[in-house]
Amino acid sequence: MTLKLFTKQPWKTLYLAFKLSTILLLVPAWSITYLFTRPRPTWSWRHAMAVALLRHLTSLSVVVGKLDHLPDYRTVDPDAEGVWIGGAPHLITAELKIWSAVADVTSVNIPGYWYAKKGLDPRPTAPVKPNQRVFLFLHGGGFTQLSAHPKAMTSNLPRSLVELVNDAPYALAVEYRLSSSYPFAEEHPFPTALLDALAGYDYLVGVMGYRPSNIIVVGDSAGGNIALALTRYLVENEGTTKVPLPGPPGLLLLSSPSVDLSNSHLTPGSSALTHDMDILGDFYGDPKRVPYRTYAYIGPFGFGMASCNRYISPASLSSLMQVRFKNFPRTFIAAGGAERFLDLIRTLRDRMVKDMGEAHVTYHEADDAIHDYLVFPWHPSRAATLTAVQKWLA
């Protein structure tokens, strides 16, 4: 009822005014408190202030809906190196075809945005050289927020990745369709984002001429979930159907991936409950409430799907979960030591190591780092993690 109330005018404006006024009143209190004590001893005063502000601003979108005015999947911005990506209905098979029918979704044309290494042309020319690698980026935002557009907060990640190695100077960010549910229009649930990610992958292979083995699939937060789902689909269906699927990617890079949409990690003493100073607010740590992002993404499948579907919650601790990572590409996982998702990311790491071996899974946990810290240029752990990624890419 709260969500319904504050998405309508004039309540939305009144609520935003109230919350912003509250934040302005809290800032002086934070500034004094953090002179003497901080949520994490390693955090500086500026760091503590930034995290507190982010935590309160993040909670606003949960209550009132999308706040930015960036273009979505219906519009491409040519001034931002935007391109149209054709749908890939010819690549839909097996379970994905069934799930698409249940969700009543199809593969459609969507935008994508190119990011280029400084000093190069803003986008690559097809066909690319045989030895060129490329990043396919899937942004975070809880499946319901943010954008692939260069003005979005998460664009800091692909913009940094293209600077790390010379043979991967471009990244294509996919503007996948965002999920929504009551009190908004009920549209684009799972597997819509997977269909769009598959279209982006097919564009790199079929239009640009990249070899699948030269594609580095990247995702942060919810985008990490989608990146895993895309990789799983390509791995599990390679050579098993008459559908001409491209081969799996050469590498997989996950930043604070959201990999358990069930409540299986919401247990006493878990990071979801104890890491309450993370930028993810209390709505991610309430075992009695299903977060909006979850029921928007699950859609017609129901919450039980979050416990047992390997494409949605590969880290679920449910006894019903059957998930393997055999034949997955070499993977880099970045996690923040102070984020709410830490436990579920560690579960993912352990499962991948079990199936793939330690040599194929690189895990980097930044002490006292918040959720998705790689998208924040000011975060002190960012540089060291990017250096580790650079070494992994070499």
N, C-alpha and C positions, 0 to 999 in steps of 0.2 A: 504494500500500500504506500510506503514511503516513496518508492521509486516511481510509482504511478503519479503521485501527487506532485513531485518536484520536476517532472518532465513537461508539465503543462504550464503555460503562462496564465497569470502572472507569478505563479508559485516558483517557477524556475528562477526568475530574476530575483525574487525576494530571498530565496534560499541562497543563491550565489552571493548576494549582497551581505547576508548574515554571516556566511562562512568566511568570506574575505575580510569582513570587519573583525571576526573572531581571530583570524590569523594575524591581522595587524596588531591586535591586543596581545597575542601570544609572543610575538617577536621580541619585545623588550624582556619578557620573562625568560624566554630561551637564552637570550644574549647574556643575561646575568647568571642564570643557572649554569650555563656551559663554561663560564669563567672558572668555576670551582669543581664541577663534576660533569662527566660526559657519558653517554650511553656505552661507549667503548673507549678504554684508556688510550688506545692508539689514535683515536680521532682528534684532529685539531679542532679549535673553536669554529673555524669556518666550515669544516667538514660536518660537524654536528649540526650547525645551523642549516646547511644546505639539505641534509637528509631530512631534518624535521619539516622543512618547508615542502620538500618533494612529497613526503608522506601525506601531508594534509591536502596538497593540490591533487595528488593522485586519487584521493578518496572522493573528490568532487565529481569526477566523470562517472564514478560508479553509481552515484545517486541521480545525476541530471542527464546522463548520456554524453554523447560525443561533444567535445568543446571546440576542437579545431575546425577550420574551414578549408582544409586542403581538399583537392579533387579526389574523387573516389574512383571505383572501377568503371564508371560510366563516362569518364572524361579523361583525355590524355593532355598533358601540358607540353607542347612541343618546345617551349622555351626552356624546359628543364630536361632536355634530351629524352623526352618521352616517346615511346613507340607503341604501336598496337601489336599485341601478341594474339595470333589466331588460336581459337580453341583446339582441343585435341580429342574430339569424341572417338576417333579411330583407335585411341590407346586405352580405352576403358574396357576392362574385362573382369572376369571372375567376381569376387566379392564386391569390388568397387562398382560394378554395374548394378548389383542388387541394392547396395546402400544408396546409390544415386537415385534409383527408382523410388525407394522408401522416402527419401528426403525431397523428392520431386525437384531435383536440380540437374542441370546439364552443363556441359563444357561450352563456354562462350568466349568471345573476344574480350581481352582485358588489357590494360596498359602495363607497361614496364618502363623503368627508368634506368638509364645507363650512368655509371660512375666511372671516371677515368683517372689514371695516374697523371699527376701534374706534368704538363709539358706535352702531352699526347693529344691526338684528336679526341673530341668529346665522346665518340663512340667508335667501335671497331668497324672495319669494312669487311663484308662477306665476299668470298669465303676467307676465313682466317687462316693463318699459317698453321701447319699440322702440329707444331710443338707448343702452341699458345694455350695457356690455361685461363680459366675464367671463373669468377665467383657467381653463383646463383643465390641471391639473398632473399630471405623471407623474414619480414619484420615482426617484432613483438607487438603487444598491445592487448593481451587477453582475448584474442580472436575477435574483439569487438571495437577496437580503437586503433588509432595511429595509421600510418600510411607508408608507402614505398617512396613517396615524393621526397626530393632533396631537402625540403624545408621541415620535414618531420624529424623529431628528436632522434629516432633510431638510425637516421641516415649517417650519423657519425661513424657507425661501424663499417659499412662498405666503403665509405670515403677513406677510412684508415687502412683497410685491408689491401686496397689496390696499390698502396705505397710500399708494401712489405717486400715483395719480390718482383723481379723484372719480367718473369715469364707469365705473370698473372696480373696484367695492368688494367683489367676492366672487371666491373661487376654489374650484373643485371638484377635490379630489385623488382620483384613481382607485386603488382597492385592487386592482390587477391581480394575476393569479395568478403566483407566483414559479416560476421554473424550477428543477428539481433533477434530479440524475442519480446514478449509482452513486458511493458506497455507499448513498445514500438512494433513495427511490422515484423512478423515472424518469418524470417528469410535467411537463406544462406547457411544452414547448419552443416555439420559434418555430412558428407565429405567434400563440400564445396571448395574449401581452401586447398584440399589435396588435388582436386581437378585443376584448379588454377595453377598450382605449383607444377603439376605435370605438363600443363600447356607451356609454361615458361621453360621447362627443361627441354621439351620438344622443339621450341623455338631456337634454343641455343644449338641443338644438334641439327635439326632439319633446315633451318633458315640461315643461321650464321656459320654452320659447318664445323662446330667444335666436336671433338671426339668425346664421348661420355667419360672416358678415363681422364680427360683433362678438365672436367667440371668439378668445382669445389662447392658443394651445397652447404650453405650457411644459414643458421637461424638463431634468433635471440628470443628468449622467453617463449611465448606462444609460437613464434616462428620456429623455434627449435623443435617443438612438437610436430609442426608441419614438415620440417626438414627431415625428421626421422620417419614420418609417415611416407613421404615421397621416396626416400631411399629404400624403405621396406617394400614398397610396392614394386619398385624396379628390381630389387634383389629376388623377392619371392616369385615373381612372374617371368623372370628371365628364361627364355627358351622353353617355357611350359605351355604356351598357348600359340594359336595361329596369329594373334595380334602382333604386329611388328614393333614390339617395345624396344626403345633404346636400351643399351646396357646401363648398369649402375654407375654412379659417379665415382671418381677416383678418390675423393676425400670428403669427409663430413666434419663440419665445424659447428659446435653447439655452445651458445653462451647463455648460461642460466636457464636451461630448457625447462619448460613446464610440461612434465611428463607423467603426472598422475592427477587426473581431474576428479578422482574419487576422494573419499575421506580416509583412505587407508593409512595415510601418514599423519593424520590428526590424532595423535596419541599423547598422553601425559609425558612431558619432558621432550617432546619432539621440537625440531626447529620451527615448525609451523606455529607453535604456541609460544616458545621461549624467545624467539628472535623477533620480538614485537616492536623493535625500533627500526626495522627494515622499512624501505619505502613502500612496500606492500602493506596496506593497512589491516585493521582488525577483521575486515570482511574476508580475508584469506585464512583466518585462523579460528573461525567459528564452526565447530563440528555440527552445530544444530541448524546451520543454514547453508543452502546450496548457493554458491556465488553466481551472480548474473552471467558471468562469462561462461560458466559450465552449462547452465540450462539453455543458453543461447546457442552454444556450439553443439550440444547433444541433440537439441531439437526433438523430433518425433521419436527418437530411439529410447528416451527415458534415462533416468539417472543410473540405472543398473548397467547400462552400456559402458559407463565410465570405469566400472570395476573390472570388466572382463574383455574389453576390446584392445588388442595389441596395438592398433593404429592410434587409439585415443589416449590410453594410459599404459604405456609400456613399462612403467615402474610401479604399477599398482601391486599392492601386497595381498590382494584377494586370492583366495585359494582357487578361484575360477580362472585366474589369468594363466594363459599358456603363451609364453613369448620367448623367442630365440633370436639371436643375432648372428647366426652362422652366415658367412660370406659377405658380411657388411664391410664397407671400405674402412680404411684406417681413419680413426676418429680422434678429434681433440674436443675435450669437454672443459669449459671454464665455469667455475662456481664461486660465489662469494661466501666467505666463512660466516657472515652475519645475515645471510638471507633466509627467508622463510622456506624456500624451496630446497635448502641444503640437503636434508635427509633423503628426499625423493631423487635428487640428482646423484647422491652417493649410491642409492639403490640401482639406478640406471648404470652407473659406472661398474658396479660389481657384476651385474648381469652381462654387460658387454665384455668385460674382461674374462668372465667364465667361458663365454662362447668363442671369443675372438683371440684371446691371449693378451698378456700385458704389453707385448711389443706393438700391438695394433691399436691400443687405447692410451692416449695421453690425457691425463687428468691434471688440471691446474686449479688448485683451490687457493684463492687470495684471502689471507687472514683479514678478518674484520671487514670484508668488502660487502657492499649491499647487493641487492638483486639487480642483475643486468648492468653492472657497473661499467662494462665496456662501452656503453653508449654515452657515458658522461665524460667529456674531455678533461674535467677538473679532478676526476677521481685519482687518488695517488697510486692505486694498484693497477691502473690501466696500462701504463707504459711497460711495466714488467711482463704483463700478460701478453701484450702485443709482441714483445720480443720473443716470448716463448712460442707464440704462434708462428712468427717468422722463422724460427729455428725448425719448427715442425714442418713448415711448407718447403723448406730447402731440400 
